[in-house]
Amino acid sequence: MQQDGRRPFQLVYHGQFDDSRPSNNLPVTGRDIRLAIECVLSGQPVSSNQKPSVGCSIKWHPQTVQ
């Protein structure tokens, strides 16, 4: 857990946005991330059963992270 001097931060969701993919014709719903956000906002634990996201990862440059 990291802190910014004001409050602790903890990563609770590291998964896919939803089940849609360019090749499967499923609609984009944001279901998985929406459920995680709803859990956080209601004080409930976020499920550890998280499907990995697909695509490029975000690259953080040390000089831009504060």
Summary of the structure (lengths in Angstrom):
residues: 66
radius of gyration: 14.8
end to end distance: 14.9
largest distance: 44.7
contacts: 106
relative contact order: 0.20
helix: 18%
strand: 6%
